[in-house]
């Protein structure tokens, strides 16, 4: 099967395309940021010591209430790929050529795109009509609340003249049929379950989406081999998103997601799906892991950007979708300052592709 989707980069005002190919066999913020940056060894102790506040109604990601919930949410087990520290992982033997294919001179960018809503454990479940990938979607009904944020909301209504004065309902219904990836993300923190949707839309008859994926945040299980997700690589999106509470702590403590224009017809775990017809081995596979070089000097950047760059050194980022080269996902939280100019000072040459010690024979 094929899928071609126009990707609307709502905030950046940039467009990219994502082309899904037939699946096949698996290939091998304004406020001051704390200066007390915890190391990876402290992460789980801090999370497990935190007390999650009661959740009795849906909570939007861009609120102090969400910050408190997220500080106590364990997203996947400690040994999950999203939580692995890759600082000392070996280089991919073709790292230099892969980086060159993405663009050694191109800048690091970000999309303030992936918002989410936190729901209580008893959130009412509703049907979501799957219109594009029913055979690669998880079954509903799903705990989708009426205030589900759609990709880009709310900063698109604050910073983009095309969306000025749009309400959340306008965004949910895609008032002018502008299209785009329209990701929708629902997190159940108490049960540690994640539900993600691709091309999400509210209609008079209810919610529709092209694809629906459910992830158990207590498990290291992957999607079935060859299956897509709301992300082309078959990966979850929520664990990758740079959040306000992380920037306040001074370190993004998980791998991030990055898009690139040209990927290869291959994928590597934890990805389960490719989205390209290209076979050039200089192109990255879906799930390729890329980190910021150890020797890259971050001292001249603001605290929020330093938090991102520290995370890219420690945890790296996964190639997750076809799109703008070197674009990472940041929550569309109006409390996060505009980061474009600073991030653009980081060029592709500052990155390197890594592989697991096991893949290197270590």
ZADO-1210 file (C-alpha; in nm, 4 decimals, padded with zeros to 6 digits):
<atoms>
<atom x="00.0000" y="00.0000" z="00.0000" code="UNK" pos="1"/>
<atom x="00.1112" y="00.3551" z="-00.0495" code="UNK" pos="2"/>
<atom x="00.0302" y="00.6778" z="00.1228" code="UNK" pos="3"/>
<atom x="00.1270" y="01.0289" z="00.0246" code="UNK" pos="4"/>
<atom x="00.0530" y="01.3040" z="00.2718" code="UNK" pos="5"/>
<atom x="00.1132" y="01.6748" z="00.2550" code="UNK" pos="6"/>
<atom x="00.2740" y="01.7733" z="00.5827" code="UNK" pos="7"/>
<atom x="00.1655" y="02.1151" z="00.7023" code="UNK" pos="8"/>
<atom x="00.4342" y="02.2639" z="00.9246" code="UNK" pos="9"/>
<atom x="00.1887" y="02.4960" z="01.0945" code="UNK" pos="10"/>
<atom x="00.4263" y="02.7147" z="01.2876" code="UNK" pos="11"/>
<atom x="00.7422" y="02.7112" z="01.0835" code="UNK" pos="12"/>
<atom x="00.5478" y="02.7870" z="00.7663" code="UNK" pos="13"/>
<atom x="00.7377" y="02.5128" z="00.5875" code="UNK" pos="14"/>
<atom x="00.6065" y="02.2128" z="00.3997" code="UNK" pos="15"/>
<atom x="00.7357" y="01.8657" z="00.3397" code="UNK" pos="16"/>
<atom x="00.6046" y="01.5428" z="00.2009" code="UNK" pos="17"/>
<atom x="00.5818" y="01.2002" z="00.3491" code="UNK" pos="18"/>
<atom x="00.5479" y="00.9044" z="00.1187" code="UNK" pos="19"/>
<atom x="00.4691" y="00.5678" z="00.2649" code="UNK" pos="20"/>
<atom x="00.5789" y="00.2649" z="00.0659" code="UNK" pos="21"/>
<atom x="00.4622" y="-00.0916" z="00.0927" code="UNK" pos="22"/>
<atom x="00.5773" y="-00.2471" z="00.4178" code="UNK" pos="23"/>
<atom x="00.8302" y="-00.5240" z="00.3996" code="UNK" pos="24"/>
<atom x="01.0776" y="-00.7288" z="00.5988" code="UNK" pos="25"/>
<atom x="01.2556" y="-00.5722" z="00.8920" code="UNK" pos="26"/>
<atom x="01.6007" y="-00.4201" z="00.8276" code="UNK" pos="27"/>
<atom x="01.8684" y="-00.5287" z="01.0589" code="UNK" pos="28"/>
<atom x="01.0624" y="02.9286" z="02.8450" code="UNK" pos="29"/>
<atom x="01.0500" y="03.2170" z="02.9527" code="UNK" pos="30"/>
<atom x="01.1293" y="03.1394" z="03.3164" code="UNK" pos="31"/>
<atom x="01.4716" y="03.0662" z="03.4570" code="UNK" pos="32"/>
<atom x="01.5870" y="02.7080" z="03.4140" code="UNK" pos="33"/>
<atom x="01.7249" y="02.5202" z="03.7098" code="UNK" pos="34"/>
<atom x="02.1005" y="02.4847" z="03.7162" code="UNK" pos="35"/>
<atom x="02.0708" y="02.1554" z="03.9027" code="UNK" pos="36"/>
<atom x="02.0874" y="01.9214" z="03.6054" code="UNK" pos="37"/>
<atom x="02.0346" y="01.5644" z="03.7198" code="UNK" pos="38"/>
<atom x="02.2346" y="01.2895" z="03.5575" code="UNK" pos="39"/>
<atom x="02.0687" y="00.9864" z="03.3940" code="UNK" pos="40"/>
<atom x="02.1266" y="00.7808" z="03.7086" code="UNK" pos="41"/>
<atom x="01.8995" y="01.0162" z="03.9042" code="UNK" pos="42"/>
<atom x="01.6124" y="01.0177" z="03.6581" code="UNK" pos="43"/>
<atom x="01.4191" y="00.7126" z="03.7751" code="UNK" pos="44"/>
<atom x="01.4733" y="00.7870" z="04.1439" code="UNK" pos="45"/>
<atom x="01.3292" y="01.1356" z="04.0949" code="UNK" pos="46"/>
<atom x="01.0294" y="01.0148" z="03.8952" code="UNK" pos="47"/>
<atom x="00.9439" y="00.7332" z="04.1353" code="UNK" pos="48"/>
<atom x="00.9781" y="00.9612" z="04.4362" code="UNK" pos="49"/>
<atom x="00.7313" y="01.2110" z="04.2899" code="UNK" pos="50"/>
<atom x="00.3642" y="01.1837" z="04.3837" code="UNK" pos="51"/>
<atom x="00.1256" y="01.2074" z="04.0912" code="UNK" pos="52"/>
<atom x="-00.1628" y="01.4435" z="04.1642" code="UNK" pos="53"/>
<atom x="-00.5166" y="01.3051" z="04.1294" code="UNK" pos="54"/>
<atom x="-00.6507" y="01.3338" z="03.7744" code="UNK" pos="55"/>
<atom x="-01.0258" y="01.3784" z="03.7660" code="UNK" pos="56"/>
<atom x="-01.0672" y="01.5568" z="03.4310" code="UNK" pos="57"/>
<atom x="-00.8637" y="01.5982" z="03.1107" code="UNK" pos="58"/>
<atom x="-00.5545" y="01.8153" z="03.1630" code="UNK" pos="59"/>
<atom x="-00.3918" y="02.0091" z="02.8794" code="UNK" pos="60"/>
<atom x="-00.0158" y="01.9733" z="02.8285" code="UNK" pos="61"/>
<atom x="00.0543" y="02.3482" z="02.8603" code="UNK" pos="62"/>
<atom x="-00.0475" y="02.3888" z="03.2242" code="UNK" pos="63"/>
<atom x="00.1177" y="02.3677" z="03.5676" code="UNK" pos="64"/>
<atom x="-00.1180" y="02.0786" z="03.6445" code="UNK" pos="65"/>
<atom x="00.0278" y="01.8840" z="03.3520" code="UNK" pos="66"/>
<atom x="00.3832" y="01.9656" z="03.4661" code="UNK" pos="67"/>
<atom x="00.3124" y="01.8080" z="03.8054" code="UNK" pos="68"/>
<atom x="00.1607" y="01.4956" z="03.6505" code="UNK" pos="69"/>
<atom x="00.4431" y="01.4538" z="03.4006" code="UNK" pos="70"/>
<atom x="00.7077" y="01.4852" z="03.6714" code="UNK" pos="71"/>
<atom x="00.5701" y="01.1633" z="03.8227" code="UNK" pos="72"/>
<atom x="00.5068" y="00.9746" z="03.4969" code="UNK" pos="73"/>
<atom x="00.7445" y="00.6920" z="03.4073" code="UNK" pos="74"/>
<atom x="00.7488" y="00.6758" z="03.0278" code="UNK" pos="75"/>
<atom x="00.8612" y="00.3227" z="02.9381" code="UNK" pos="76"/>
<atom x="01.0962" y="00.1088" z="03.1521" code="UNK" pos="77"/>
<atom x="01.4495" y="00.2353" z="03.2252" code="UNK" pos="78"/>
<atom x="01.6090" y="00.0041" z="02.9659" code="UNK" pos="79"/>
<atom x="01.3709" y="00.1093" z="02.6876" code="UNK" pos="80"/>
<atom x="01.5422" y="00.2528" z="02.3758" code="UNK" pos="81"/>
<atom x="01.3872" y="00.5935" z="02.4434" code="UNK" pos="82"/>
<atom x="01.5636" y="00.6029" z="02.7815" code="UNK" pos="83"/>
<atom x="01.9032" y="00.4618" z="02.6809" code="UNK" pos="84"/>
<atom x="02.2066" y="00.6863" z="02.7180" code="UNK" pos="85"/>
<atom x="02.4047" y="00.6742" z="02.3936" code="UNK" pos="86"/>
<atom x="02.6947" y="00.9025" z="02.4859" code="UNK" pos="87"/>
<atom x="02.9501" y="00.6261" z="02.4402" code="UNK" pos="88"/>
<atom x="02.7828" y="00.4175" z="02.1715" code="UNK" pos="89"/>
<atom x="03.0006" y="00.3332" z="01.8693" code="UNK" pos="90"/>
<atom x="02.9745" y="00.5259" z="01.5452" code="UNK" pos="91"/>
<atom x="02.7826" y="00.3826" z="01.2542" code="UNK" pos="92"/>
<atom x="03.0466" y="00.2826" z="00.9966" code="UNK" pos="93"/>
<atom x="02.8697" y="00.5025" z="00.7380" code="UNK" pos="94"/>
<atom x="02.7975" y="00.7898" z="00.9743" code="UNK" pos="95"/>
<atom x="02.9720" y="01.0598" z="00.7725" code="UNK" pos="96"/>
<atom x="02.7885" y="00.9794" z="00.4500" code="UNK" pos="97"/>
<atom x="02.4505" y="00.9536" z="00.6240" code="UNK" pos="98"/>
<atom x="02.4981" y="01.2941" z="00.7853" code="UNK" pos="99"/>
<atom x="02.6028" y="01.4362" z="00.4483" code="UNK" pos="100"/>
<atom x="02.2876" y="01.2979" z="00.2846" code="UNK" pos="101"/>
<atom x="02.0724" y="01.4853" z="00.5377" code="UNK" pos="102"/>
<atom x="02.2860" y="01.7980" z="00.5113" code="UNK" pos="103"/>
<atom x="02.6057" y="01.8710" z="00.7025" code="UNK" pos="104"/>
<atom x="02.5568" y="02.2438" z="00.6392" code="UNK" pos="105"/>
<atom x="02.1848" y="02.2512" z="00.7114" code="UNK" pos="106"/>
<atom x="02.0627" y="02.3887" z="01.0464" code="UNK" pos="107"/>
<atom x="01.8918" y="02.2127" z="01.3320" code="UNK" pos="108"/>
<atom x="01.5291" y="02.3206" z="01.3413" code="UNK" pos="109"/>
<atom x="01.2246" y="02.2588" z="01.5514" code="UNK" pos="110"/>
<atom x="00.8528" y="02.2318" z="01.5056" code="UNK" pos="111"/>
<atom x="00.6324" y="02.3410" z="01.7970" code="UNK" pos="112"/>
<atom x="00.3859" y="02.0776" z="01.6886" code="UNK" pos="113"/>
<atom x="00.3095" y="01.7839" z="01.9155" code="UNK" pos="114"/>
<atom x="00.0649" y="01.8751" z="02.1919" code="UNK" pos="115"/>
<atom x="-00.1205" y="01.6190" z="02.4009" code="UNK" pos="116"/>
<atom x="-00.3879" y="01.5819" z="02.6652" code="UNK" pos="117"/>
<atom x="-00.3647" y="01.3866" z="02.9910" code="UNK" pos="118"/>
<atom x="-00.6837" y="01.1978" z="03.0760" code="UNK" pos="119"/>
<atom x="-00.8122" y="01.0389" z="03.3981" code="UNK" pos="120"/>
<atom x="-00.8166" y="00.6590" z="03.4219" code="UNK" pos="121"/>
<atom x="-01.1949" y="00.6515" z="03.3879" code="UNK" pos="122"/>
<atom x="-01.2104" y="00.8737" z="03.0790" code="UNK" pos="123"/>
<atom x="-01.5106" y="00.7773" z="02.8666" code="UNK" pos="124"/>
<atom x="-01.4112" y="00.5818" z="02.5579" code="UNK" pos="125"/>
<atom x="-01.5485" y="00.6799" z="02.2205" code="UNK" pos="126"/>
<atom x="-01.5236" y="00.5275" z="01.8725" code="UNK" pos="127"/>
<atom x="-01.2731" y="00.6704" z="01.6248" code="UNK" pos="128"/>
<atom x="-01.3440" y="00.5875" z="01.2626" code="UNK" pos="129"/>
<atom x="-01.0194" y="00.4727" z="01.0975" code="UNK" pos="130"/>
<atom x="-01.0190" y="00.5800" z="00.7351" code="UNK" pos="131"/>
<atom x="-00.6714" y="00.4946" z="00.6077" code="UNK" pos="132"/>
<atom x="-00.4841" y="00.2143" z="00.7849" code="UNK" pos="133"/>
<atom x="-00.7371" y="-00.0075" z="00.9622" code="UNK" pos="134"/>
<atom x="-00.5150" y="-00.3155" z="00.9182" code="UNK" pos="135"/>
<atom x="-00.2236" y="-00.1392" z="01.0896" code="UNK" pos="136"/>
<atom x="-00.4274" y="00.0309" z="01.3611" code="UNK" pos="137"/>
<atom x="-00.5099" y="-00.0756" z="01.7146" code="UNK" pos="138"/>
<atom x="-00.8763" y="-00.1308" z="01.8022" code="UNK" pos="139"/>
<atom x="-01.0908" y="00.1238" z="01.9829" code="UNK" pos="140"/>
<atom x="-01.2853" y="00.2682" z="02.1422" code="UNK" pos="141"/>
<atom x="-01.0370" y="00.5237" z="02.2744" code="UNK" pos="142"/>
<atom x="-01.0374" y="00.7673" z="02.5709" code="UNK" pos="143"/>
<atom x="-01.0524" y="01.0759" z="02.3494" code="UNK" pos="144"/>
<atom x="-01.1832" y="01.3841" z="02.5338" code="UNK" pos="145"/>
<atom x="-01.3731" y="01.6700" z="02.3740" code="UNK" pos="146"/>
<atom x="-01.0717" y="01.9018" z="02.4186" code="UNK" pos="147"/>
<atom x="-00.8206" y="01.6876" z="02.2298" code="UNK" pos="148"/>
<atom x="-00.5499" y="01.9261" z="02.0991" code="UNK" pos="149"/>
<atom x="-00.4560" y="01.8883" z="01.7348" code="UNK" pos="150"/>
<atom x="-00.0974" y="01.9297" z="01.6156" code="UNK" pos="151"/>
<atom x="00.0210" y="02.2894" z="01.6462" code="UNK" pos="152"/>
<atom x="-00.2454" y="02.4121" z="01.8887" code="UNK" pos="153"/>
<atom x="-00.2395" y="02.6571" z="02.0662" code="UNK" pos="154"/>
<atom x="00.0730" y="02.8406" z="01.9445" code="UNK" pos="155"/>
<atom x="-00.0524" y="02.8289" z="01.5859" code="UNK" pos="156"/>
<atom x="-00.3337" y="03.0626" z="01.6905" code="UNK" pos="157"/>
<atom x="-00.0852" y="03.2951" z="01.8618" code="UNK" pos="158"/>
<atom x="00.2070" y="03.3055" z="01.6188" code="UNK" pos="159"/>
<atom x="00.0627" y="03.2233" z="01.2766" code="UNK" pos="160"/>
<atom x="-00.1623" y="03.4809" z="01.1078" code="UNK" pos="161"/>
<atom x="-00.3355" y="03.2036" z="00.9106" code="UNK" pos="162"/>
<atom x="-00.4829" y="03.0681" z="01.2332" code="UNK" pos="163"/>
<atom x="-00.5460" y="03.3889" z="01.4257" code="UNK" pos="164"/>
<atom x="-00.8810" y="03.3839" z="01.6077" code="UNK" pos="165"/>
<atom x="-00.9307" y="03.0133" z="01.5395" code="UNK" pos="166"/>
<atom x="-01.0803" y="02.8240" z="01.8327" code="UNK" pos="167"/>
<atom x="-00.9801" y="02.4719" z="01.9335" code="UNK" pos="168"/>
<atom x="-01.3025" y="02.3498" z="01.7740" code="UNK" pos="169"/>
<atom x="-01.2007" y="02.5205" z="01.4476" code="UNK" pos="170"/>
<atom x="-00.8666" y="02.3383" z="01.4623" code="UNK" pos="171"/>
<atom x="-01.0283" y="02.0047" z="01.5483" code="UNK" pos="172"/>
<atom x="-01.2705" y="02.0327" z="01.2563" code="UNK" pos="173"/>
<atom x="-01.0065" y="02.1707" z="01.0161" code="UNK" pos="174"/>
<atom x="-01.2340" y="02.4626" z="00.9390" code="UNK" pos="175"/>
<atom x="-01.0834" y="02.5508" z="00.5985" code="UNK" pos="176"/>
<atom x="-00.9750" y="02.1979" z="00.5018" code="UNK" pos="177"/>
<atom x="-00.6052" y="02.2845" z="00.5218" code="UNK" pos="178"/>
<atom x="-00.5090" y="01.9241" z="00.5842" code="UNK" pos="179"/>
<atom x="-00.1706" y="01.8188" z="00.7181" code="UNK" pos="180"/>
<atom x="-00.0646" y="01.5389" z="00.9504" code="UNK" pos="181"/>
<atom x="-00.2974" y="01.6598" z="01.2281" code="UNK" pos="182"/>
<atom x="-00.1561" y="01.4346" z="01.4994" code="UNK" pos="183"/>
<atom x="-00.3659" y="01.3841" z="01.8106" code="UNK" pos="184"/>
<atom x="-00.2110" y="01.2434" z="02.1298" code="UNK" pos="185"/>
<atom x="-00.3901" y="01.1132" z="02.4407" code="UNK" pos="186"/>
<atom x="-00.1963" y="01.0031" z="02.7507" code="UNK" pos="187"/>
<atom x="-00.3484" y="00.8058" z="03.0395" code="UNK" pos="188"/>
<atom x="-00.0840" y="00.8636" z="03.3099" code="UNK" pos="189"/>
<atom x="-00.2413" y="00.6468" z="03.5815" code="UNK" pos="190"/>
<atom x="-00.2674" y="00.3376" z="03.3609" code="UNK" pos="191"/>
<atom x="00.0450" y="00.4429" z="03.1685" code="UNK" pos="192"/>
<atom x="-00.1198" y="00.4013" z="02.8291" code="UNK" pos="193"/>
<atom x="-00.0690" y="00.6144" z="02.5205" code="UNK" pos="194"/>
<atom x="-00.3018" y="00.6613" z="02.2231" code="UNK" pos="195"/>
<atom x="-00.1876" y="00.8449" z="01.9107" code="UNK" pos="196"/>
<atom x="-00.3752" y="00.9352" z="01.5932" code="UNK" pos="197"/>
<atom x="-00.2762" y="01.0469" z="01.2433" code="UNK" pos="198"/>
<atom x="-00.4918" y="01.2951" z="01.0455" code="UNK" pos="199"/>
<atom x="-00.7299" y="01.3413" z="01.3360" code="UNK" pos="200"/>
<atom x="-01.0548" y="01.5264" z="01.2774" code="UNK" pos="201"/>
<atom x="-01.3752" y="01.6003" z="01.4657" code="UNK" pos="202"/>
<atom x="-01.6901" y="01.5684" z="01.2559" code="UNK" pos="203"/>
<atom x="-02.0631" y="01.5895" z="01.3271" code="UNK" pos="204"/>
<atom x="-02.0684" y="01.2104" z="01.3476" code="UNK" pos="205"/>
<atom x="-01.7675" y="01.1860" z="01.5800" code="UNK" pos="206"/>
<atom x="-01.3876" y="01.1517" z="01.5582" code="UNK" pos="207"/>
<atom x="-01.2069" y="01.0178" z="01.2517" code="UNK" pos="208"/>
<atom x="-00.8388" y="00.9421" z="01.1866" code="UNK" pos="209"/>
<atom x="-00.6258" y="00.7788" z="00.9206" code="UNK" pos="210"/>
<atom x="-00.4447" y="00.5634" z="01.1767" code="UNK" pos="211"/>
<atom x="-00.4582" y="00.4836" z="01.5502" code="UNK" pos="212"/>
<atom x="-00.1812" y="00.3391" z="01.7669" code="UNK" pos="213"/>
<atom x="-00.1853" y="00.2348" z="02.1316" code="UNK" pos="214"/>
<atom x="00.1364" y="00.1975" z="02.3319" code="UNK" pos="215"/>
<atom x="00.1787" y="00.0456" z="02.6778" code="UNK" pos="216"/>
<atom x="00.4179" y="00.2798" z="02.8598" code="UNK" pos="217"/>
<atom x="00.4914" y="00.0002" z="03.1104" code="UNK" pos="218"/>
<atom x="00.6304" y="-00.2268" z="02.8394" code="UNK" pos="219"/>
<atom x="00.9209" y="-00.2501" z="02.5945" code="UNK" pos="220"/>
<atom x="00.6994" y="-00.4130" z="02.3341" code="UNK" pos="221"/>
<atom x="00.7130" y="-00.2819" z="01.9771" code="UNK" pos="222"/>
<atom x="00.4410" y="-00.2579" z="01.7175" code="UNK" pos="223"/>
<atom x="00.4042" y="-00.5594" z="01.4893" code="UNK" pos="224"/>
<atom x="00.6809" y="-00.5851" z="01.2342" code="UNK" pos="225"/>
<atom x="00.5979" y="-00.3841" z="00.9231" code="UNK" pos="226"/>
<atom x="00.3259" y="-00.1769" z="01.0914" code="UNK" pos="227"/>
<atom x="00.3216" y="00.1998" z="01.0783" code="UNK" pos="228"/>
<atom x="00.1948" y="00.4256" z="01.3569" code="UNK" pos="229"/>
<atom x="00.0956" y="00.7907" z="01.3771" code="UNK" pos="230"/>
<atom x="00.4645" y="00.8367" z="01.2901" code="UNK" pos="231"/>
<atom x="00.5912" y="00.6797" z="00.9673" code="UNK" pos="232"/>
<atom x="00.8565" y="00.4747" z="01.1492" code="UNK" pos="233"/>
<atom x="00.6024" y="00.2933" z="01.3669" code="UNK" pos="234"/>
<atom x="00.7374" y="00.4778" z="01.6711" code="UNK" pos="235"/>
<atom x="00.5418" y="00.6571" z="01.9423" code="UNK" pos="236"/>
<atom x="00.5534" y="01.0365" z="01.9330" code="UNK" pos="237"/>
<atom x="00.4780" y="01.1422" z="02.2906" code="UNK" pos="238"/>
<atom x="00.8004" y="01.0000" z="02.4439" code="UNK" pos="239"/>
<atom x="01.0044" y="01.2111" z="02.2001" code="UNK" pos="240"/>
<atom x="00.8406" y="01.5495" z="02.2526" code="UNK" pos="241"/>
<atom x="01.0445" y="01.8257" z="02.4209" code="UNK" pos="242"/>
<atom x="00.8256" y="01.9549" z="02.7049" code="UNK" pos="243"/>
<atom x="00.8217" y="02.2700" z="02.9163" code="UNK" pos="244"/>
<atom x="00.8792" y="02.0837" z="03.2444" code="UNK" pos="245"/>
<atom x="01.1955" y="01.9254" z="03.1015" code="UNK" pos="246"/>
<atom x="01.3344" y="02.2591" z="02.9895" code="UNK" pos="247"/>
<atom x="01.2763" y="02.3888" z="03.3411" code="UNK" pos="248"/>
<atom x="01.4809" y="02.1017" z="03.4855" code="UNK" pos="249"/>
<atom x="01.7647" y="02.1757" z="03.2447" code="UNK" pos="250"/>
<atom x="01.7796" y="01.8433" z="03.0578" code="UNK" pos="251"/>
<atom x="01.5607" y="01.6595" z="02.8110" code="UNK" pos="252"/>
<atom x="01.5981" y="01.3087" z="02.9524" code="UNK" pos="253"/>
<atom x="01.4928" y="01.0951" z="02.6583" code="UNK" pos="254"/>
<atom x="01.5598" y="01.0490" z="02.2902" code="UNK" pos="255"/>
<atom x="01.3895" y="01.2968" z="02.0601" code="UNK" pos="256"/>
<atom x="01.2378" y="01.2520" z="01.7156" code="UNK" pos="257"/>
<atom x="01.3772" y="01.4074" z="01.4010" code="UNK" pos="258"/>
<atom x="01.2471" y="01.4295" z="01.0459" code="UNK" pos="259"/>
<atom x="01.4582" y="01.4244" z="00.7306" code="UNK" pos="260"/>
<atom x="01.3645" y="01.4612" z="00.3649" code="UNK" pos="261"/>
<atom x="01.5235" y="01.1423" z="00.2315" code="UNK" pos="262"/>
<atom x="01.5121" y="00.8115" z="00.4151" code="UNK" pos="263"/>
<atom x="01.5951" y="00.4598" z="00.3028" code="UNK" pos="264"/>
<atom x="01.3671" y="00.1646" z="00.2316" code="UNK" pos="265"/>
<atom x="01.4707" y="00.0048" z="00.5604" code="UNK" pos="266"/>
<atom x="01.4179" y="00.0352" z="00.9317" code="UNK" pos="267"/>
<atom x="01.6019" y="-00.0578" z="01.2478" code="UNK" pos="268"/>
<atom x="01.4591" y="-00.1260" z="01.5935" code="UNK" pos="269"/>
<atom x="01.2754" y="00.0239" z="01.7657" code="UNK" pos="270"/>
<atom x="01.1215" y="00.1362" z="01.4344" code="UNK" pos="271"/>
<atom x="00.8898" y="-00.1135" z="01.2647" code="UNK" pos="272"/>
<atom x="00.8137" y="00.0526" z="00.9304" code="UNK" pos="273"/>
<atom x="00.9821" y="00.2319" z="00.6432" code="UNK" pos="274"/>
<atom x="00.8375" y="00.5060" z="00.4241" code="UNK" pos="275"/>
<atom x="01.0580" y="00.5309" z="00.1172" code="UNK" pos="276"/>
<atom x="01.1440" y="00.3662" z="-00.2121" code="UNK" pos="277"/>
<atom x="01.5083" y="00.4768" z="-00.1952" code="UNK" pos="278"/>
<atom x="01.7731" y="00.2073" z="-00.1494" code="UNK" pos="279"/>
<atom x="02.0759" y="00.4374" z="-00.1243" code="UNK" pos="280"/>
<atom x="02.2728" y="00.3202" z="00.1805" code="UNK" pos="281"/>
<atom x="02.3851" y="00.6767" z="00.2461" code="UNK" pos="282"/>
<atom x="02.0264" y="00.7634" z="00.3437" code="UNK" pos="283"/>
<atom x="01.9207" y="00.6967" z="00.7033" code="UNK" pos="284"/>
<atom x="01.6876" y="00.4134" z="00.7909" code="UNK" pos="285"/>
<atom x="01.3739" y="00.4794" z="00.9915" code="UNK" pos="286"/>
<atom x="01.4792" y="00.4392" z="01.3544" code="UNK" pos="287"/>
<atom x="01.8374" y="00.5495" z="01.2832" code="UNK" pos="288"/>
<atom x="01.9873" y="00.6970" z="01.6024" code="UNK" pos="289"/>
<atom x="02.1731" y="01.0254" z="01.5775" code="UNK" pos="290"/>
<atom x="02.3490" y="01.2114" z="01.8604" code="UNK" pos="291"/>
<atom x="02.5140" y="01.5479" z="01.9063" code="UNK" pos="292"/>
<atom x="02.8921" y="01.5187" z="01.9239" code="UNK" pos="293"/>
<atom x="03.0486" y="01.5228" z="02.2694" code="UNK" pos="294"/>
<atom x="03.2850" y="01.8045" z="02.1756" code="UNK" pos="295"/>
<atom x="03.0121" y="02.0421" z="02.0559" code="UNK" pos="296"/>
<atom x="03.0295" y="02.3530" z="02.2758" code="UNK" pos="297"/>
<atom x="02.6856" y="02.4431" z="02.4154" code="UNK" pos="298"/>
<atom x="02.8031" y="02.7103" z="02.6602" code="UNK" pos="299"/>
<atom x="02.6887" y="03.0026" z="02.4459" code="UNK" pos="300"/>
<atom x="02.3249" y="02.8940" z="02.4259" code="UNK" pos="301"/>
<atom x="02.0314" y="02.9921" z="02.6449" code="UNK" pos="302"/>
<atom x="01.9245" y="02.7522" z="02.9245" code="UNK" pos="303"/>
<atom x="01.6263" y="02.6047" z="02.7340" code="UNK" pos="304"/>
<atom x="01.8387" y="02.5331" z="02.4259" code="UNK" pos="305"/>
<atom x="02.1166" y="02.3914" z="02.6432" code="UNK" pos="306"/>
<atom x="01.8591" y="02.1524" z="02.7927" code="UNK" pos="307"/>
<atom x="01.7792" y="02.0258" z="02.4416" code="UNK" pos="308"/>
<atom x="02.1429" y="02.0010" z="02.3340" code="UNK" pos="309"/>
<atom x="02.2393" y="01.8137" z="02.6519" code="UNK" pos="310"/>
<atom x="01.9631" y="01.5675" z="02.5766" code="UNK" pos="311"/>
<atom x="02.0862" y="01.5234" z="02.2201" code="UNK" pos="312"/>
<atom x="02.4323" y="01.4410" z="02.3524" code="UNK" pos="313"/>
<atom x="02.3087" y="01.1901" z="02.6078" code="UNK" pos="314"/>
<atom x="02.0040" y="01.0320" z="02.4440" code="UNK" pos="315"/>
<atom x="02.0212" y="01.1380" z="02.0793" code="UNK" pos="316"/>
<atom x="01.7252" y="01.1330" z="01.8433" code="UNK" pos="317"/>
<atom x="01.5498" y="00.8798" z="01.6229" code="UNK" pos="318"/>
<atom x="01.4737" y="00.9331" z="01.2547" code="UNK" pos="319"/>
<atom x="01.0973" y="00.9077" z="01.2802" code="UNK" pos="320"/>
<atom x="00.9396" y="01.0495" z="00.9659" code="UNK" pos="321"/>
<atom x="00.9979" y="01.2107" z="00.6288" code="UNK" pos="322"/>
<atom x="00.9813" y="01.5885" z="00.6565" code="UNK" pos="323"/>
<atom x="01.1929" y="01.8981" z="00.7082" code="UNK" pos="324"/>
<atom x="01.5625" y="01.8106" z="00.7454" code="UNK" pos="325"/>
<atom x="01.6919" y="01.8228" z="01.1031" code="UNK" pos="326"/>
<atom x="01.3551" y="01.9194" z="01.2567" code="UNK" pos="327"/>
<atom x="01.2831" y="01.8012" z="01.6114" code="UNK" pos="328"/>
<atom x="00.9437" y="01.8142" z="01.7826" code="UNK" pos="329"/>
<atom x="00.8753" y="02.0545" z="02.0701" code="UNK" pos="330"/>
<atom x="00.5423" y="02.0892" z="02.2463" code="UNK" pos="331"/>
<atom x="00.3393" y="02.3846" z="02.1099" code="UNK" pos="332"/>
<atom x="00.3399" y="02.5343" z="02.4580" code="UNK" pos="333"/>
<atom x="00.3209" y="02.9131" z="02.4710" code="UNK" pos="334"/>
<atom x="00.5391" y="02.9048" z="02.7855" code="UNK" pos="335"/>
<atom x="00.8333" y="02.7832" z="02.5746" code="UNK" pos="336"/>
<atom x="01.0178" y="03.0726" z="02.4093" code="UNK" pos="337"/>
<atom x="01.0771" y="03.0829" z="02.0342" code="UNK" pos="338"/>
<atom x="01.3930" y="02.8791" z="01.9784" code="UNK" pos="339"/>
<atom x="01.4449" y="02.9040" z="01.6021" code="UNK" pos="340"/>
<atom x="01.7403" y="03.1417" z="01.5819" code="UNK" pos="341"/>
<atom x="01.9450" y="02.9633" z="01.8462" code="UNK" pos="342"/>
<atom x="01.8849" y="02.6116" z="01.7174" code="UNK" pos="343"/>
<atom x="01.9800" y="02.7191" z="01.3653" code="UNK" pos="344"/>
<atom x="02.3323" y="02.7845" z="01.4952" code="UNK" pos="345"/>
<atom x="02.3706" y="02.4053" z="01.5249" code="UNK" pos="346"/>
<atom x="02.4529" y="02.2508" z="01.1865" code="UNK" pos="347"/>
<atom x="02.4207" y="01.8941" z="01.0665" code="UNK" pos="348"/>
<atom x="02.7973" y="01.8462" z="01.0861" code="UNK" pos="349"/>
<atom x="02.7670" y="01.8606" z="01.4658" code="UNK" pos="350"/>
<atom x="02.5846" y="01.5254" z="01.4619" code="UNK" pos="351"/>
<atom x="02.6896" y="01.1630" z="01.4154" code="UNK" pos="352"/>
<atom x="02.5035" y="00.8371" z="01.3611" code="UNK" pos="353"/>
<atom x="02.5497" y="00.5690" z="01.6244" code="UNK" pos="354"/>
<atom x="02.4694" y="00.2019" z="01.6588" code="UNK" pos="355"/>
<atom x="02.4149" y="-00.0162" z="01.9633" code="UNK" pos="356"/>
<atom x="02.7223" y="-00.1849" z="02.1172" code="UNK" pos="357"/>
<atom x="02.5598" y="-00.5193" z="02.0288" code="UNK" pos="358"/>
<atom x="02.5339" y="-00.4243" z="01.6624" code="UNK" pos="359"/>
<atom x="02.8996" y="-00.3264" z="01.6709" code="UNK" pos="360"/>
<atom x="02.9917" y="-00.6628" z="01.8184" code="UNK" pos="361"/>
<atom x="03.0677" y="-00.5134" z="02.1593" code="UNK" pos="362"/>
</atoms>
